[in-house]
Amino acid sequence: MMAQTLDQWRSLGPQADLWVFGYASLVWRPEFEAAEHRPARVHGYHRCLHMWSRVNRGTPERPGLVFALMRGGCCDGVALRLPHDQVEATMPALWEREMPNPVYDPKWLLCHTPKGPVRALAFTLSERSPNYTGPLSDEQYRDIFAHARGRYGSTLDYARQTLHGLRAHDIEDHALARLLQLADHL
């Protein structure tokens, strides 16, 4: 899939930069040097804490959660520009970070930014994915926030870091803020 995604990027032209849409940890920890960060809105997708994590934010015995970009609504995030001459060298690390298992569906989404629209690579999740949680109750979120911890820390820390990272870019996610209020009662 990475080779196909690179071919799609190359079809944009020999001098095309690569834009990546960050909606969660790519906002606050991209792990690559972006030449430009722009606030961006994507229509037709929304950020949600509906993807099981059995390694990074949980374990097979006690799965945690990570964010997914799923169909419906809209999502505010950050468009990150990677200069064309750095794409080939950076893509393997980006792919390993986002796609160690073929969980996400990489898609090219139109991002609306203050400087005009850009087409960006986004990592989306299908409701058909085995990692999709389906609807979760407040009690399930409380339990996961209280107990799920994986290789990179807890689901709760990850959700809090995402909220703070979004706010650092003047993005307010009311649904995420409400979910985190559930953890205040732990």
LINGI-V180851 format. One record per run of one state. SS is the DSSP state (a for helix, b for strand, c for the rest). FROM is the first residue (numbers start at 1). TO is the last residue. Records with the same first field share a line. If there is no record, write none. Layout:
SS = FROM-TO / FROM-TO
//
This chain:
c = 1-1 / 11-17 / 23-24 / 29-35 / 54-63 / 83-83 / 99-104 / 114-115 / 125-131 / 133-137 / 148-148 / 151-152 / 169-173 / 184-186
a = 2-10 / 25-28 / 84-98 / 138-147 / 155-168 / 174-183
b = 18-22 / 36-53 / 64-82 / 105-113 / 116-124 / 132-132 / 149-150 / 153-154
//
